[in-house]
Amino acid sequence: MTDQRSFARTVSAFSLAVIASCALTFVVMLLAGSPAVQPQRVLDQDALARAVLNHVDSADFAKPPTIDDVICPASVPVEAGREFECKVEGVGDGSKSGHAWVKVKVEDDQGGLSLG
């Protein structure tokens, strides 16, 4: 009878250890894969401003615009299909407006952009 109780206790202890390790593994996998835990990726503002600046037509400006003249939304998430506009505010004169709008679309989850 003593051997049966010892065996039952061993099986119970082993079962509890297996259940605990499975629960711990589940929690770790849940936290590691949860989008709320992972930081949101955003576009690099300097690279975005350079891309927009390279896309504008300098004929709209009396003086060529600089990277400081580009105004884009802050912290744009890297999500395929997201669209937004950036404004370039430079120096104009009587015949040149001194500003331009550039439509930007995030093409893929790697941050590829199309400008139009």
ZICORHU-V913859 format. One record per residue. RES is the residue in one small letter. PHI is phi in whole degrees, 0 to 359 (* if undefined). OMEGA is omega in degrees with one decimal (999 if undefined). NEAR is the number of other C-alpha atoms within 12 Angstrom. Layout:
BEGIN
res = {RES | RES}
phi = {PHI | PHI}
omega = {OMEGA | OMEGA}
near = {NEAR | NEAR}
END
This chain:
BEGIN
res = {m | t | d | q | r | s | f | a | r | t | v | s | a | f | s | l | a | v | i | a | s | c | a | l | t | f | v | v | m | l | l | a | g | s | p | a | v | q | p | q | r | v | l | d | q | d | a | l | a | r | a | v | l | n | h | v | d | s | a | d | f | a | k | p | p | t | i | d | d | v | i | c | p | a | s | v | p | v | e | a | g | r | e | f | e | c | k | v | e | g | v | g | d | g | s | k | s | g | h | a | w | v | k | v | k | v | e | d | d | q | g | g | l | s | l | g}
phi = {* | 295 | 294 | 293 | 292 | 297 | 297 | 296 | 295 | 296 | 296 | 297 | 296 | 297 | 298 | 296 | 295 | 294 | 297 | 297 | 292 | 294 | 296 | 296 | 298 | 298 | 296 | 297 | 294 | 295 | 290 | 290 | 264 | 286 | 295 | 290 | 275 | 282 | 293 | 284 | 276 | 234 | 291 | 288 | 297 | 293 | 295 | 297 | 297 | 295 | 297 | 295 | 298 | 290 | 271 | 286 | 272 | 292 | 291 | 280 | 236 | 287 | 233 | 304 | 289 | 247 | 297 | 288 | 274 | 270 | 239 | 235 | 301 | 278 | 53 | 280 | 295 | 276 | 225 | 303 | 94 | 292 | 237 | 199 | 238 | 242 | 246 | 248 | 252 | 240 | 261 | 244 | 219 | 299 | 254 | 242 | 290 | 82 | 214 | 208 | 249 | 235 | 275 | 240 | 231 | 280 | 277 | 213 | 283 | 264 | 94 | 294 | 240 | 238 | 245 | 209}
omega = {179.7 | 179.1 | 179.9 | 179.0 | 178.7 | 178.4 | -179.6 | 178.4 | 179.0 | 179.5 | 178.8 | 179.4 | 178.6 | 179.5 | 178.7 | 178.1 | 179.0 | 179.9 | 179.3 | 179.8 | 177.2 | 178.8 | 178.4 | 177.9 | 179.1 | -179.5 | 179.6 | 179.2 | 179.5 | -180.0 | -178.3 | -177.0 | -176.4 | 178.8 | -179.1 | -178.2 | -177.7 | -179.6 | 179.6 | 178.8 | 179.1 | 178.6 | 175.3 | -174.9 | -179.5 | 179.0 | 177.5 | -179.9 | 178.4 | 179.9 | 178.7 | -179.4 | 178.6 | -176.9 | -175.7 | 177.6 | -177.1 | 178.2 | 178.8 | -172.8 | 175.7 | 177.1 | -177.9 | -179.0 | 177.5 | -179.4 | 178.0 | -179.6 | -177.2 | 179.2 | 178.6 | 175.4 | 179.3 | 174.1 | 177.4 | 179.9 | 177.5 | 179.1 | -179.9 | 178.2 | -179.9 | 179.5 | 177.0 | 179.7 | 174.0 | -179.7 | 174.7 | 180.0 | 179.4 | -178.5 | 176.3 | 174.0 | -177.6 | -176.6 | -178.4 | -171.4 | -179.2 | 173.9 | 179.4 | 174.7 | 178.6 | 177.2 | -177.2 | 176.7 | 175.6 | -174.3 | -176.1 | -177.6 | 175.1 | 178.0 | 176.4 | -175.2 | 166.0 | -176.5 | -179.1 | 999}
near = {7 | 8 | 9 | 10 | 11 | 12 | 13 | 14 | 14 | 14 | 14 | 14 | 14 | 14 | 14 | 14 | 14 | 14 | 14 | 14 | 14 | 14 | 14 | 14 | 14 | 15 | 14 | 14 | 14 | 15 | 14 | 14 | 13 | 14 | 12 | 10 | 12 | 11 | 12 | 15 | 16 | 23 | 29 | 21 | 23 | 21 | 18 | 37 | 31 | 23 | 28 | 37 | 33 | 20 | 25 | 32 | 23 | 24 | 20 | 23 | 25 | 19 | 19 | 24 | 30 | 24 | 24 | 19 | 26 | 33 | 27 | 31 | 21 | 17 | 16 | 26 | 24 | 26 | 22 | 21 | 19 | 22 | 23 | 27 | 25 | 32 | 27 | 35 | 30 | 29 | 22 | 20 | 14 | 10 | 12 | 19 | 20 | 27 | 30 | 29 | 26 | 29 | 24 | 31 | 28 | 26 | 17 | 17 | 18 | 16 | 24 | 22 | 30 | 22 | 24 | 20}
END
